[in-house]
Amino acid sequence: MQAVGEIFALNVVIDEERRIGFVNFGSLEQSHLEAVAFMRDFAEVASPRRFKTVVTTSAGYPLDKTYYQTVKGMVGVIDILEPGGTIIIASECSEGVGSAEFAEAQRTLCRVGPERFMADIIARNHARIDEWQTQMLVKALRAGSIKLFTTGLKPSDLADIFVEPVASIEKAVAESVRMSGDHHVAVVPEGPYVIPVYRPME
């Protein structure tokens, strides 16, 4: 963060009605951390255990308009996912995959695989537009398997998502429960607006 030099930030926290709840200004890193600390009490939900099956969404319209935005819902739940577990996410994706740059990053991921994709990013001095969301997808994929229920993506789009498309949320949950042998299922209806955090009971 210090590599960007002396840059200041104005941070604004808004609620579901877009009302301002917090504003601060200061150095880029410190002001951001202060805003994050303010939000923790509102966005984080503690869980005393992890789950082998987690069901979530992309938080509905308008956040579920693209696959690009859908990835946020996948990443938001990984802290309560048992390593190697299954994330099942529902997102309409009515406007398709997302930007042309993100679509290209996804095609690259499909072509070279997660490890090569990440190695190429690390080797470069500059990021490419919107590839960071594919990087976040790789983060979620490293935590477990991901299944997507969507009605908005075309067959050609589904070829580039790098997760498993499913035709039924109910069947995907049943299959995950059967494979894991664990009937406990976590459900996070609001997707990226809620951050479940694993905090074991002392």
C-alpha positions in Angstrom: 0.0 0.0 0.0 2.8 2.4 0.8 4.1 2.1 -2.8 1.4 4.4 -4.1 2.9 7.3 -2.2 1.1 10.1 -0.3 -2.5 9.7 -1.3 -5.5 10.5 0.8 -9.0 9.0 0.7 -12.5 10.0 1.5 -14.5 7.0 2.7 -18.3 6.9 2.9 -20.4 4.1 4.4 -24.0 3.9 3.4 -26.9 1.7 4.4 -29.5 -0.2 2.3 -31.4 3.0 1.8 -28.2 4.8 0.7 -28.2 6.9 3.8 -24.8 8.0 5.0 -23.8 6.4 8.3 -20.1 7.1 8.4 -17.6 9.5 6.7 -13.9 9.9 7.2 -10.9 11.3 5.4 -7.2 10.6 5.8 -4.3 8.6 4.6 -5.3 5.8 2.2 -4.6 2.8 4.4 -5.5 4.2 7.8 -8.7 5.8 6.8 -9.8 2.6 5.0 -9.1 0.5 8.1 -11.2 2.9 10.2 -14.1 2.6 7.9 -13.8 -1.2 7.9 -13.7 -1.2 11.7 -17.0 0.8 11.7 -18.7 -1.6 9.4 -17.7 -4.8 11.2 -20.6 -4.5 13.7 -23.1 -4.2 10.9 -21.8 -6.6 8.2 -20.0 -9.4 10.1 -22.0 -12.4 11.5 -20.1 -14.8 13.8 -20.4 -18.5 13.3 -19.1 -21.0 15.9 -18.5 -23.6 13.2 -17.7 -24.1 9.6 -20.0 -25.9 7.1 -19.4 -28.4 4.3 -22.3 -26.9 2.4 -22.9 -23.1 2.1 -25.8 -21.6 0.1 -25.7 -18.0 -0.8 -26.7 -15.4 -3.5 -25.3 -12.4 -5.2 -27.8 -10.3 -3.1 -30.4 -9.9 -5.9 -31.0 -7.1 -8.3 -29.0 -5.0 -9.2 -25.9 -6.7 -7.8 -26.7 -10.0 -9.6 -26.8 -8.5 -13.1 -23.4 -9.9 -14.0 -21.2 -12.9 -13.2 -18.5 -10.3 -12.4 -20.6 -9.1 -9.4 -21.6 -12.7 -8.5 -18.0 -13.6 -7.6 -18.3 -11.3 -4.6 -21.0 -13.6 -3.1 -18.6 -16.5 -3.5 -15.7 -14.9 -1.7 -17.9 -13.4 1.1 -18.7 -16.9 2.6 -15.3 -18.7 2.4 -14.4 -18.1 6.0 -17.3 -20.4 7.2 -16.7 -23.0 4.5 -15.1 -26.2 5.6 -11.9 -26.6 3.5 -12.9 -28.6 0.4 -16.6 -27.9 1.0 -19.2 -26.7 -1.5 -20.5 -23.2 -2.2 -23.9 -23.1 -4.0 -24.7 -19.6 -5.3 -27.8 -18.3 -7.1 -27.4 -15.2 -9.3 -29.5 -14.2 -12.3 -26.7 -12.7 -14.4 -29.3 -11.0 -16.6 -26.6 -8.8 -18.3 -24.2 -11.7 -18.9 -20.6 -12.2 -17.7 -19.5 -8.6 -17.4 -17.0 -6.3 -19.1 -15.0 -7.5 -22.1 -11.8 -7.3 -20.0 -13.3 -9.6 -17.3 -14.6 -12.0 -19.9 -11.0 -12.2 -21.4 -9.6 -12.8 -17.9 -12.1 -15.7 -17.5 -11.1 -17.1 -20.8 -7.5 -17.0 -19.8 -8.3 -18.7 -16.5 -10.0 -21.5 -18.4 -7.1 -21.8 -20.8 -4.2 -21.9 -18.4 -5.7 -22.9 -15.1 -5.7 -21.2 -11.7 -2.0 -21.7 -10.8 -0.6 -20.4 -14.1 -3.2 -17.5 -14.0 -2.0 -16.4 -10.6 1.7 -16.9 -11.5 1.3 -14.6 -14.5 -0.3 -11.9 -12.4 2.5 -12.0 -9.8 5.1 -11.8 -12.6 3.7 -8.6 -14.1 4.3 -5.0 -12.9 0.8 -3.8 -13.8 -2.7 -5.2 -13.3 -5.1 -5.6 -16.2 -8.6 -4.1 -16.1 -11.1 -6.2 -14.2 -8.8 -9.3 -13.9 -8.8 -8.8 -10.1 -12.3 -10.3 -9.9 -11.0 -13.5 -11.6 -8.2 -13.5 -9.0 -10.9 -13.4 -6.3 -12.7 -16.3 -8.0 -9.4 -18.3 -7.8 -9.4 -17.4 -4.0 -12.8 -18.9 -3.6 -12.0 -22.0 -5.7 -9.0 -22.7 -3.5 -11.4 -22.9 -0.5 -13.7 -25.5 -2.1 -15.9 -26.3 -5.1 -18.5 -23.8 -6.4 -21.8 -24.5 -8.1 -23.8 -21.7 -9.8 -27.5 -21.5 -10.4 -28.3 -18.9 -13.0 -30.9 -18.2 -15.7 -29.2 -15.3 -17.4 -26.0 -16.8 -18.9 -25.9 -18.2 -22.4 -24.2 -21.6 -23.1 -21.2 -19.7 -24.5 -20.9 -17.7 -21.2 -21.1 -20.8 -19.1 -18.1 -22.2 -20.9 -16.0 -19.5 -19.3 -17.2 -19.3 -15.7 -14.8 -21.9 -14.4 -17.4 -23.2 -11.8 -20.1 -25.9 -12.2 -23.5 -24.7 -13.5 -26.4 -26.4 -11.9 -30.1 -26.6 -12.9 -31.5 -26.8 -9.4 -30.4 -25.3 -6.1 -32.4 -28.0 -4.2 -30.7 -30.9 -6.0 -27.2 -29.2 -5.6 -27.8 -28.9 -1.9 -29.0 -32.5 -1.6 -26.0 -33.8 -3.6 -23.5 -31.8 -1.4 -25.1 -33.1 1.8 -25.0 -36.6 0.5 -21.4 -36.4 -0.6 -20.2 -34.7 2.6 -22.3 -36.8 5.0 -23.1 -33.6 6.9 -26.7 -32.4 7.1 -25.8 -29.0 8.5 -26.2 -26.3 5.8 -25.3 -22.5 6.1 -27.6 -20.1 4.2 -26.5 -16.6 3.6 -29.4 -14.9 1.7 -27.8 -11.5 1.3 -24.6 -12.6 -0.4 -21.8 -10.0 -0.2 -23.8 -7.6 2.1 -23.2 -10.1 4.9 -19.8 -11.4 5.9 -20.0 -14.6 8.0 -16.9 -15.1 10.1 -15.8 -18.3 11.8 -15.3 -17.7 15.5 -15.1 -20.9 17.5 -16.7 -20.8 21.0 -14.1 -20.6 23.8 
